[in-house]
Structure formats: C-alpha cells, structure tokens
Amino acid sequence: MVRQKRHGFTLIELLVVIAIIAILIALLLPAVQQAREAARRTQCKNNLKQLGLALHNYLDSHTVFPPSFCIGGSTGGTWSIHARILPYMEQAAAYNVVDLTVAYSVPPNSTIGVTQLQIPSYVCPDEIKAVIRPATTPTGAAHFPSTYAFNGGTWKLFTPGPTLESGGTPGDGAFAPNSSFSSSDFLDGMSNTLGFSEVLAYMPNIGNDAAATDTIPTSLASFTAGSLSTTGHTEWVDGKIHETGFTTAFIPNSKTLISNSANPTPQVGDYISCKERGTSSTCAGRPTYAAVTARSYHTGIVQVMLMDGSARAVSENIDLNTWRRLGTRAGGEVIGEF
C-alpha cells in the first residue's frame, strides 16, 4: 500500500502567517482603543447632562440653585451641591438616610457609609483614581471622590462677613458659599456660563496661607508658605472648592506647579488661600481665593456642563480670556465661539 505524503506549512509560510496576524492586530488595536475612549467620552458627557438636569429640577423645586457651601448656622452647611441634588440624581434612598442639618463628619452621617458611596454619575469613566480614600482616624469616615466640580468663578470665591453668622459676599461664578442664585442672576446667559467641569481625583493642593490678593496670579510658584495636601477632590460630600469645585484662573489641563519647604520638588497641583469657614488665626475673616484647575484624562480637552444644562467639550488650548469669561455669571462680556 502506497502511503500518501502529508503536506504541512513550511517554517517560512508559518512566519508569514504570524507576521500578517501581527499586522492585523496592530491595525485593529488602536481602532478598538479609540472606540472605547469615544464610548467613555460619551458616558462622561451624559453624566454632565444628568447633573445639569438635576440642577434644573432642584431649581424648579426651590426657585434657586443650591449653594456650594453654607457659612454660619448649623454645621450641615458643609454638605456639597452633589449631596443636595441627590433626590434628582435617582439617589433618593441615599438622600433619605443622611442628616443635612449636621456635618457629614459626625454620626449618623459618618457611620452609615454615605461618605464613601460610589455614585457612577459623579465620576468620569476615564478617571484612574476612582478609589475610596481610607479614614485618617479610628473614628473618621472613608471618602469617595467626584470628578465633576462646580464653577466657583475666576479666582475670588467668597468674602466673609464680620462674623460667620453674617454671611458674606459671593464671587463671580455660577456657585458660591451662601449663594441663592436664580436664573435671573445669570446676566451673561446660562448658555454662556460654566456650571460644572471635569477635575482629577487626588489632586495635590497647597494653601491656608492667606497670601493671595485680588490680583489673579500667572503662576502658583510663589505660594510656598502654606500646607500641602495630596487629597484634593477626594470627598464628594464636601462643598469646599478644593473638593468639589474649580475656578477659571488657568485654562484647562494647565500644569500649575506647587511646592513648599517640606515638599520642595514642584508638582502639578492647585492653590486655595483660605478654606471656606476658616477660623484659624491666619485665615479667620479673610477671603477665599482659589486656583483649582479643570482637568481630565481625555486627550486635549475637558468636558463641561453649561448652566442651561447642555454639555460639550472645551479645548485645553482655549483662550484664557474666553475661559475666564465663561466662568462669570454676570460679567457682561461677549463670549463668541469657543
């Protein structure tokens, strides 16, 4: 019986097939990655639209937009905008178990897990540090970040009154401590005013030095006297500007460098002159100035929500003056295309 000879691939043919497969994978992988990024950007924009819808539902119920923070009165004023709009974000169950009349840092709020609640609509899908920040003390609460922040204006967020109870003067942004803005307060038009923008979780910041003035700085390099923290934008429940806010002092994704004597190596970060409700000998009665920059992991852009509820991308190369005009609610500036 004659055996038939089996024919197989030669080594060269096998190498050619492997090379072709490798080329196809190399061509396909970037397309898959781009498709995934496009999906994440779309989800991010939808998150911002949902925030805009929630804010307008809050406006319909209360006739004003929520304040970023409340100074004077009960300790419950520390709660963020994010917490105040929970019922309109399909989070009524969470809203019903918190007590907004007392701070989030004390029982029952600190013991029911609400501070570390992970609300998907409050975090961009591209955020790489969307992780719980552990409690810093045995009796403290763990926290979870939000990467969508309210517009606190250009630079000067708030000027306190003579006492905590007497309130103070809000800045030029869409939100501020003790604010009660309605649609009529947005003289520039709500389609021309930033409402929320993306920020990055765990952003370092320096501050509490009371060194700032009304003049907007061109750099943060000179603010070295304050304390440096690496946990900015890690508490979605906290209404302070360095946790759930941003300003338009610098264009999006600016690499603003900060340092102090204990941390002399410059690193990208933000600056807050004095925290809202500051009672230290350094900051008591002083204004809150902030350079808290809008940032994202999307290439070349940040996504924003305008006060009319619409969402769109803004280039990191936007003109600084245009960006600052978008940050004011009643500056009377002409915006134009952006």
C-alpha positions in Angstrom: 0.0 0.0 0.0 1.3 3.4 -1.0 1.3 6.0 1.7 0.2 9.5 0.8 2.7 12.1 1.8 1.2 14.7 4.3 1.8 18.4 3.3 2.2 21.0 6.2 3.3 24.5 6.5 6.9 25.3 6.0 8.7 27.5 8.5 8.7 30.4 6.2 4.9 30.1 5.5 4.3 29.9 9.2 6.3 33.0 9.9 4.5 34.9 7.1 1.1 34.0 8.6 2.3 35.1 12.1 3.5 38.4 10.6 0.2 39.0 8.9 -1.8 38.3 12.1 0.6 40.7 14.0 0.0 43.5 11.4 -3.8 43.0 11.6 -3.7 43.2 15.4 -1.5 46.3 15.2 -4.1 47.9 12.9 -7.1 46.8 14.9 -5.9 47.6 18.5 -5.8 51.4 18.1 -9.3 51.4 16.5 -10.6 49.4 19.5 -8.9 51.7 21.9 -10.4 54.8 20.1 -13.8 53.2 20.1 -13.6 52.6 23.9 -12.4 56.1 24.5 -15.2 57.5 22.4 -17.7 55.5 24.5 -16.1 56.8 27.7 -16.3 60.4 26.5 -19.9 59.9 25.6 -20.7 58.5 29.0 -18.8 61.4 30.6 -20.9 63.9 28.7 -24.1 62.0 29.6 -23.0 62.2 33.3 -22.7 66.0 33.0 -26.1 66.3 31.2 -27.6 64.3 34.1 -26.0 66.8 36.6 -27.5 69.7 34.6 -31.0 68.1 34.6 -30.7 67.5 38.3 -29.7 71.2 39.0 -32.7 72.5 37.0 -35.1 70.1 38.8 -33.6 71.5 42.0 -34.2 75.0 40.7 -37.8 74.1 39.9 -38.4 72.8 43.4 -36.5 75.5 45.4 -36.6 78.5 42.9 -32.8 78.9 43.3 -29.7 76.8 42.6 -28.0 75.2 45.6 -25.1 77.0 47.3 -21.7 75.4 47.1 -21.3 75.7 50.9 -23.1 77.4 53.8 -21.2 79.6 56.3 -22.9 80.4 59.6 -25.8 78.5 61.1 -25.6 74.7 61.5 -22.6 72.5 60.7 -24.8 70.9 58.0 -23.6 73.8 55.7 -20.6 71.8 54.8 -22.5 69.4 52.5 -21.8 69.7 48.8 -24.0 70.5 45.8 -23.7 66.9 44.9 -25.3 65.9 48.2 -28.1 68.4 47.9 -29.2 67.2 44.5 -29.2 63.5 45.3 -33.0 63.2 45.0 -32.8 64.5 41.4 -29.9 62.1 40.6 -32.1 59.0 41.3 -30.4 58.7 44.6 -33.4 59.3 46.9 -32.5 56.3 49.0 -29.1 57.8 50.0 -30.7 61.3 50.5 -33.3 59.9 52.9 -30.7 58.4 55.3 -28.4 61.4 55.6 -29.0 64.3 58.0 -28.1 67.5 56.2 -28.6 69.5 59.4 -25.3 68.3 60.8 -21.9 67.7 59.2 -21.1 64.7 57.2 -18.1 64.0 59.6 -20.3 63.2 62.6 -22.8 60.5 63.4 -25.1 59.4 61.9 -23.6 60.6 58.7 -20.1 59.4 59.3 -21.2 55.8 60.3 -23.7 54.9 57.6 -21.2 54.8 54.8 -22.7 57.6 52.7 -19.3 59.5 52.5 -17.8 56.6 50.7 -20.8 55.9 48.5 -19.8 55.4 44.9 -22.2 57.2 42.6 -21.4 56.3 39.0 -22.8 59.6 37.6 -20.3 61.6 39.7 -17.2 60.1 38.2 -15.8 60.2 34.7 -15.2 56.7 33.3 -11.6 57.7 32.4 -10.7 58.5 36.0 -7.9 56.2 37.0 -8.0 57.1 40.7 -11.7 56.4 41.4 -10.9 54.6 44.7 -12.0 55.0 48.3 -9.8 57.2 50.5 -9.5 55.4 53.8 -10.4 57.1 57.1 -7.5 59.0 58.5 -8.5 58.5 62.2 -10.0 55.5 64.0 -13.4 57.3 64.3 -13.2 59.1 61.0 -15.1 58.3 57.8 -13.8 56.9 54.5 -14.5 59.0 51.4 -15.0 58.6 47.7 -14.2 61.3 45.0 -16.3 63.1 42.4 -14.6 64.2 39.2 -17.3 66.8 38.3 -16.8 70.1 40.0 -18.9 73.3 40.3 -17.8 76.6 38.8 -16.6 78.8 41.6 -15.7 81.7 39.3 -12.5 83.3 38.2 -10.3 83.5 41.4 -12.1 85.1 44.4 -14.7 82.6 45.6 -16.1 84.3 48.7 -15.5 87.2 51.1 -16.8 86.5 54.6 -18.8 89.0 56.7 -17.6 90.3 60.1 -18.9 87.1 61.7 -19.7 83.6 60.5 -23.4 84.2 61.1 -23.5 87.4 58.9 -22.6 85.5 55.8 -20.6 87.4 53.2 -20.2 88.3 49.5 -20.1 85.6 46.8 -17.6 85.6 43.9 -18.4 85.9 40.2 -19.0 82.2 39.5 -22.1 80.1 39.0 -22.0 78.8 42.6 -20.6 80.2 45.8 -20.9 79.8 49.6 -24.3 81.1 50.9 -25.4 81.8 47.3 -29.1 81.7 46.3 -28.8 82.4 42.6 -31.8 82.1 40.3 -31.9 82.2 36.5 -32.2 86.0 36.6 -28.8 86.2 38.2 -27.1 84.9 35.1 -27.0 88.1 33.1 -24.4 86.6 30.7 -26.9 83.9 29.8 -26.9 80.4 31.1 -25.7 79.1 27.8 -22.6 81.3 28.2 -21.8 80.3 31.8 -19.9 77.3 33.0 -21.8 75.2 35.5 -19.7 72.1 36.1 -16.4 70.8 34.7 -14.2 67.7 35.0 -11.4 67.6 37.5 -9.0 64.9 38.6 -9.3 62.9 41.8 -6.4 63.0 44.4 -5.1 66.3 43.1 -2.4 67.9 45.3 -3.1 71.4 46.6 -1.4 74.0 48.8 -3.0 76.7 50.8 -4.2 78.2 54.1 -1.5 80.8 53.9 -3.7 83.9 53.4 -1.1 85.2 50.9 -3.4 85.9 47.9 -4.8 89.2 46.8 -7.4 90.3 44.3 -4.8 90.1 41.5 -5.0 86.8 39.7 -1.6 85.1 39.6 0.1 84.0 36.4 1.8 81.2 38.4 1.5 79.4 41.7 5.2 79.1 42.3 5.3 81.9 44.8 2.7 80.4 47.1 5.0 78.2 49.2 4.1 79.2 52.8 1.0 77.0 53.1 0.5 73.4 53.9 0.5 70.8 51.1 -2.1 68.1 50.8 -2.4 65.2 48.2 -6.1 64.5 48.7 -7.9 67.3 46.8 -11.1 66.2 45.1 -11.5 63.0 47.2 -14.7 63.9 49.1 -17.9 64.1 47.0 -19.8 65.2 50.1 -17.7 68.2 50.9 -18.7 71.6 49.5 -15.4 73.3 49.7 -13.8 74.4 46.5 -10.8 72.1 46.6 -13.1 69.1 47.0 -16.0 69.6 44.6 -15.2 72.9 42.8 -13.0 74.5 40.2 -12.1 78.0 39.1 -11.0 79.6 35.7 -7.8 81.2 36.9 -5.9 78.9 34.5 -7.0 77.2 31.3 -8.0 73.5 31.4 -5.2 71.0 32.0 -2.7 73.7 32.9 0.4 72.3 34.6 0.4 74.6 37.6 3.3 73.7 39.8 3.2 73.9 43.6 5.7 73.3 46.4 6.7 74.2 50.0 9.6 73.8 52.3 8.5 70.3 53.3 7.9 69.3 49.7 10.5 71.3 47.7 10.1 69.3 44.4 7.5 71.1 42.3 4.4 69.1 41.4 1.2 69.8 39.5 -1.5 71.0 41.8 -3.9 73.6 42.9 -4.0 76.6 45.4 -6.5 77.7 48.0 -5.6 80.8 50.1 -8.0 80.0 52.9 -10.7 77.4 53.1 -14.3 78.4 53.4 -15.4 78.9 57.0 -11.8 79.3 58.0 -11.4 80.0 61.7 -7.6 79.8 62.2 -5.7 82.8 63.3 -4.2 83.0 59.8 -7.5 82.8 57.8 -10.3 84.0 60.0 -12.3 86.7 58.2 -10.2 86.5 55.1 -11.5 85.9 51.5 -11.2 82.5 49.8 -9.1 82.8 46.7 -8.7 79.6 44.6 -6.8 78.4 41.6 -8.4 75.0 41.2 -7.9 73.9 37.6 -10.3 71.9 35.4 -8.5 68.8 34.3 -9.3 65.5 32.6 -7.8 62.3 31.1 -9.4 63.0 27.7 -6.7 63.9 25.2 -6.6 67.7 24.6 -10.0 68.6 26.2 -12.1 68.8 29.3 -15.9 68.3 29.2 -18.1 70.9 30.8 -21.8 71.4 31.6 -23.1 74.9 30.9 -25.8 76.4 33.2 -28.5 75.7 30.6 -27.9 72.0 31.1 -26.0 71.4 27.9 -22.7 69.5 27.8 -19.8 69.9 25.5 -16.0 69.5 25.1 -13.7 72.5 25.6 -10.1 72.5 24.2 -7.2 72.8 26.6 -5.9 75.5 24.2 -8.9 77.8 24.7 -8.0 81.5 25.0 -7.6 82.3 28.7 -9.8 85.4 28.5 -12.6 83.4 26.9 -12.3 80.7 29.5 -12.5 83.3 32.3 -15.5 85.0 30.7 -17.2 81.6 30.6 -16.6 81.4 34.4 -18.5 84.5 35.3 -22.3 84.7 35.6 -22.8 88.4 35.1 -19.6 89.9 33.8 -21.2 91.4 30.7 -18.5 90.0 28.4 -19.0 88.9 24.8 -18.1 85.3 24.5 -18.1 84.4 20.8 -17.2 81.0 19.6 -15.2 78.6 21.8 
